[in-house]
């Protein structure tokens, strides 16, 4: 019981540290103060260690907030410049890199992936059937995640970036006779394009396609052609690239219980070789550029980045008979829960989950609103998940309901 009481005291400390930050932030509108109060309260209810959130309204970033701590042991507070690892919310960013090549005519979505790979990949159960770029983007490729291989390659507990090269790793996973190749675990029995199964390794392969077409490393291409082009100057794929230590550490918070549940566990910063599927570290301000691009028909800050038709393709359901809610990267049924959609609109969304990480992005193109939520600790109960995935997002999507409307003057 002593440890449980200590855990409660630690969570209270998180709240007090967050409250102490408020005077340092701009609080010029009543809506801002209301939002701060709301997220501070729910930080505690959801038992989150650190939190960074943003709201998009009328196609622009209208509000952001940072709460809690980036490291439970030191009590260092989260601020608006703190980087969060965003797990699978990285996939729409990688997909944007592919769609930029498509927009420029350097890639066709229905081409065989082997046109753009330095090695040949076929599903050994259906070697005559091509796997297309579109299939990789929509998780319909018949490729599979073999977690017996993927999990041990996370750099936990030692921390740091993975030492494996992306192209070498993907080749060793999908090419017969290579180190990680397992016919029946790395490939499905189904024909490519005939079934849906979420696949991280498909996005790792997309990273190799980007490298092969561009002639640059994945990270160099993404930095030059996507991140910096969208003014995302605080986004990084590798720890070694980050020029500071303002990074939210991942945490594991023990589930609530009447019994002694132990201490909050602070994890090392880690990586994995299939990093294009989930390793981006960024801020909500930077990620808002991705959401704005989707909402504003391919324009960013009034300047064209990709064509409106490319955004239309991005957000279109690609295989309605196979995956009736799956667009390119984004999914209109991300939560796969009918109760959720009784209360929330069915919008293009993506979630992210990795050890010590929970993230969520959702947006409404028609109403030009969106919400972004990054946390350095996952939720563990139904109540906490409801707060994180539903209530917080609803608050962020309804930007006009909390923004102060200026009084009209003559």
N, C-alpha and C positions, 0 to 999 in steps of 0.2 A: 504493500500500500504506500510505502514511502516513495517508491519510484513513480507511482501513479500521481501522487500529490505533486511531486517534482515536475512531472510532465505538464500538469495543469498550470503550475507556476510559470513554466517556460512558455507556454502558449499565451498566457497573460502578458509576459514580457514582450512577445512578438507584437501584440496589440499596442502596448504602451510605446514601443519604439516607433511603430507606424504613426501613432497619433503625434508623437514628438516631431515628425517630419512636416506636418501640415503647414506651419508658418513659413517654411522655406519654399513652398509651392505657390503658384499664382492661384488665388481664389477670388477672382473678380466678380463671379456670378453666383447667384444663389443656387443655380443648378449644379455648379461645381461642388459646392459644400454638401449638397444633398447626395451627390454621387460618392464623395469621399466617405460620408457617414455610412452609406449603404455598403460599400465594399470593405470598409474596416470591420463592420459588424459581421459580414458574411465570411471574411477571412477567418475569423474565430469560429463561426458556426461550421464551416467546412474543414476546419483544422488544417489550414494551409500554412506553410512556412513563409513563402514569398509569393507575390502576385504582381503582375503587370497587365493592365487592361487598356483597351482603346475603343472608341466609338467613332464610326464614320457616319456622317449625315450630309445629305445633299452632295454626295460624291467626294467629300473632303474629310480629313481628320479633324473632328470637332472637339475631342476631349481624350485625355489619357490620364492614367493614375498608376501609382506604384506604391505597394504596401508590403509590410512584413520585412523579413531579413533574407539576405542572400546566403548567409552561412549561420546556422543555428548556434554553433559553438562560439563564434566571435560576436554575434549580434550585429554584424554590419548590415545596415539597412539597404533595402532595394531602392534604387532611384530610377529616373526615366532613362538613364543611359546604361543600366545593367543589362547585360546580355543573358538571354535564356536559351538553353537548348530546346528546340521545338519539336523534336521527334518527327512523326510522319506529316506534320504540317509543312515539312520541307518538300514534300512531293509536288504540290502545285508550283513551287518555285522551279524545281527540276523540269517539270512539264512545260513551264514557260520557256525555259531554255530550248527545249525541243520545238515548241510552237513558234519561237522566233525564227528558227531555221526553216520551218514550214512556211512562215510568212514571207521569207526571203526567197522561196523557191529552191532551197538547197536540199529539201527532203520532202517525200510524199508519204502520207500517213499509212497508205495501204501497200507500200513497198515491203518486200521481204526484208527482215532485219539484216540478213546476210549481205545485202547491198551496202550496208553501212558499218559492218563489223570487220575487224582484222582476223577473225576466225569464223568458222561455220557452226551454227547452232540449229539443230533440228530436234523435235520431240521424237525420241527413239521409238515410241509407240505408234507414231504417225509420221515417218520420215519423209513421206511424199507431200505433206501439207506445210505450207509456209507459215511462219509466225511473222506478223506485221508490227510496225511501229504503233499503229492504233491499238492493237491488242495489248501491247505492253502498257500503254497509257491508261487502259481501262480494266486491267487485271483479268483479261480474258485470253491470255496467251497460252495457257496450259502449263506454264512454268510454275514451280512450287518452291516455297520456303522450307528448307530442311533445317529445322531448329536444332537438330543434333549437331549440325555444322555451325550454324549462325551463332548460337548462344555462346559456345566456348571462345569465339573470336572477338567478343566484346572485351575491351581492355580493363574490365573490372577483375580483381580489385586494385591492380597496379596503377591504373589511370593512364592518361595520355592518348595521343592519336594512334590508330592502328599502323603498324609498320608495313602492311601489305599494300601493294599497288593495285588500283582499281581494275585495270584491264587484265592484269595477270590473274587476279582473284576470280573475276567473272569467267575467264577462260577455263580456269581450273575447276570451276563449279559446273559448267555446262558442256564441256567438250569431253567426249569419251576417252578414257585412259588417263585423265588428269587427276590431280590429288583429291579434289572434293567431289568428283563425279559419282553420283549414285542414280542409276536409271529410274528406279521405282520411287525414289523419294524426292528427286529434283524435278521430275516431270509427272504430269497427271496422265491417266489413261484416256481422258477425253480428247477429242479433236481440237486443235487450236481454234479459238473463236466460238466454240460451242457451249462453253460454260464459264462461270465467274468464280474466281478464287483470288482474294486479295494477296498480292505477291510483292514483297519488298525487293526481291532479286530482279524482278522485271525493271524496276527503277534503277537498280545498279547497272543493268544492261543499257538503259537509256543514257546513263552517264558515259558509257564507253562509246555509244553512237555519237554523242556530242563531241567527244574527243576525236573520233575518227573523221568526222565531217569537217570540224573546225581546224584540225591540226594543232590544237592547243590542249593542255590539260583541262580536265573538267573544271577545276577551280579557277584557272585563268580565264577560260571562256565565260564562266558564269559571272566572275567579277567584272570583266570588261564589257561584256555584251548585255548583261542583265542587271546585276546589282548596282554597279556604278552608273550605268545608263539610266536607271530609275532613281538615282540619288540615294541609294541604300548603302551608305558609307560605314554602317555599323553592323555589318553582317559577314560572318566568316564560317567556312566549312571546317577548318582545322584549328585546333588550339594553338598550334605553333604560329599561326597567322595573327593572333590577337595581340595587339601592342600594349595591353593593360590587364589588370586582374579584376576588373569590375564585371565578374561573371557569377551568376547565381549557381551555387553548388546544388546538385541533385540531393534530395532527402527521402528517406523512408520514415513515415510516421506510423507507429504501431496503432492498430485499430482500437477504438474505445472498448473498454471492458470493465466489469466490476473487479476483475482480477488484475494483478500486477502485469502491465503490458510492456514494460521496459522503456528505453530511452529513444528519442528521435535519433536516427542514424544518418550521419552526413557522409555522402558518397564522394569518391574522387571524380574529377572530370574525366570522362572516358570517350572512347570512339569505337568504330568498327569498320571493316573494309568495304562494306556496301553503303558507304556514307551518303551517296546522293539520295537515298530513300529516307534519311532522317536526322542528319547530324548538323544541320545548320544552326548556328547560334546567332541570335538577332534580338532586336527590340520591337515592341509593338509599333513604334513610330516608323521604323523601316518596313515592317511587314504591311503596314497600312498602304504602302505604295502598290503592293500586289493587289490588294482589295480595290483600291481606287482605279487601277488599270482595268479590272474586270467590270466595275460599275460604269466607268466613263468611256466605254466602247473602244478601248485600246489607246486612249490618250492619258498622258501623265502631265499634270500641271499645264494643261492646254496644248501640249505637244504630242504628236503621234508617235507611238512606239511600235504597235502592231495594228493591222487593219481591223475595223469593226467586224468584218466577216470572219477574221481569225478568232476573235473573242466569241462570236456566235458559235463557231465550231467547237471552241474550248468548252462552252457551257451546254452544248447539245447532248442529249442522251444518244450514245453511240451505237449500242446494240440493244434496242428495246425488247427484243424477244429473249435475250440472254441475261441482260442486267438492266432492268427497266428504269433504274434510278442513277445509273453511272454515266457521268460525263467524262471529260478528260481530266483526270485527277480528282476533281470535285464530285461529290455524291449528294443526291437529293434525298437519300435515306440513310445518312451517315450513322444514325443512332439505332436503326432497325428495331424500333419500338413504337407500336401504334399509340400507346398512351402519350409518349412524347409529342407525337404529331397531332394529337387532339388539342394540345395547348400551344404548339409552336407551328409556324409556317414551314412548308417543305422547301428549303432553300439550299443552294449549293454550299456545301460545308466540308470541313475536314477536321479530324481530331488527330492528336498525337499522344502516344504513350510509350515510354521507355523507363528503365529503372530511375526512379526519382523525378520523373517528368510527366506533366499533364498539360496539354494545350488544346485549343479549340478556335476555329475560325469559321464564321458564317456571314453571308451577305445577301442582300436583297437588291438585285440589279434594277428592278422596276422602280422601287422606292428610293434607290441610291443610299441605302443604309448598310451598315455592317458592324460586326463586333469581333474583337480579338482578345483572347484570354491566354496568358502564359503563366504557368506555375512551376516552381521547383519542388513540388511534392504532390503525389497523386492522392485522390480521394479513396476511401476504403469502404464506405457504407452507402446505402441507397439514399439516405438523406443528404449526405455530402455530395454525392454525384448529382442529385437533383438541383442543389444549389449551384454547383459548378457548371454543369452542362445546360441547364434549362433556365434557372432564375437569373443568373448573372448575364447570360447571353440575351435573354429577353430584355433586360434593362439596357444593354448596350445597343440593341437593334432599334429600340424605341427612342432614338435620339431626340426627336422633337417633343417628346413627352416630358423631358426633364430640362431641356435647354431653356434658359430664361429668354422670353420674347421681349426685345427692347420696346419701350413705350414710344409710340410715334409722336414726334413733335412737329409743330408747324414751322 
